Amino acid sequence: MASNGNSVISNLEYDLLTVLQNKSEALKAYEVYIKDAQDTGSEPCVQLFQKLQETEMQQAQEIRQHLQEVMQKGKM
């Protein structure tokens, strides 16, 4: 994304939004993976997917905080 004075959002805002969207899609996917593991009766896989989902959630929250800061101040 080209950076110029006419941009609606900065490159950094775009990057953070893109990463946040990817994290959001991953979080939805883990719901399916957890259900599949539960349906199979694989508790170790359920626990793994839940752990991965938790990590994604923490990362998404951190990205969201950065995005809010960048949108308010233009940077961190």
Residue, then its C-alpha position, 0 to 999 in steps of 0.5 A: m500500500a502506497s504511503n501518501g498524504n491522501s491515504v485513508i489509513s497508513n501502511l502501519e494501520y493497514d498492516l496491523l488490520t491485516v494481521l488482526q484479520n488473520k488472527s481472527e480467522a485463525l481463532k474461528a478455525y480453532e473452534v472447528y479444530i477443537k470440535d473435530a478433536q472432541d468428536t474424535g475423542s482426542e483429548p490431547c488434541v483438544q488441549l493442544f488446539q485450545k492452547l494454540q487458540e489461547t495464544e492467538m487470542q492473546q496475540a490478537q488482543e496485543i495487536r488490537q492495542h497497538l492498532q488503537e494506539v497507532m490510529q490515535k497517535g500515528k505510531m507507537 
